[in-house]
């Protein structure tokens, strides 16, 4: 090969070599630039979804820099509220009973142990017999040869409160239940007396005046209610002293027993007190309500104290406890 041909081949080989190396050198930056573009550019809004439970969906920390935005959508379950108390869990009546039964609470033994030495205030006390029921006063006229007779009962005010009359021999006993002629109970605390008029067959008249008497505490009852009547003196006499060891009057203990046994727990209770002064009437009413409240079943608001002032009221006043519509 001459020098000219040798120079041509050398130049051709050098050109190919330069071209090859130039292509490699140029191809590498182009490939790197393409990969950078693909890694740094993304669509404006992608529809990427994050499925719960898959790897990469639990983020302990999330840091966003620049103006990139991430939109995460969560599927929320439908909120359902059980508004029916009959079907809502935990609200049926058997749950409480089952919880108590699991712990085996003994509620009977402590109560029996306490009741063996302490009597509850709501227990009945049948041994009290202060209040009279039925016949309050008995009249026994012993007359012979009588054609016609009449017996009038009058109070200390001169009012005739009850009257009996008949022909022939009077009965051996006349029973008065305490009701007056108009049907209202006569108040205890007043002094009562009676006058018996008797006529024989010839028309001769004779009068018998009885001794004065007072009505004992008594009770009047019918289908619509019950009324307990006693005098203020009987209340004061039965009030316990400071060193007696008891805090409730026996007459009010018996009144509470009769109210609990004879009236409904929802009936109103009117405490009607009459006295010569407002202070005395209010004091008696306050004592009665305070001592009866823990002894009587039902709401304490059942009690309705009513005070009346009468200048000619008996000494110590009178008390009438009316339960129901009587």
Secondary structure, 3 states (H helix, E strand, C coil): CCHHHHHHHHHHHHHHHHHHHHHHHHHHHHHHHHHHHHHHCCCCCCCCCCCCCCCCCCCCCCCCCCCCCCCCCCCCCCCCCCCCCCCCCCCCCHHHHHHHHHHCCCCHHHHHHHHCCCCCCCCCCCCCCCCEECCCEEECCCCCCCCEEEEEEEECCCCEEEEEEEECCCCCCEEECCECCCCCECCCCCEEEEEEEEECCCCCEEEEECCCEECCCEEEEECCEEEEEEEHHHHHHHCCCCCCCCCCCHHHHHHHHHHHHHCCCCCCEEEEEEECCHHHHHHHHHHHHHHHHCCCCCCHHHEEEEEEECCCCCCCCEEEEEEECC
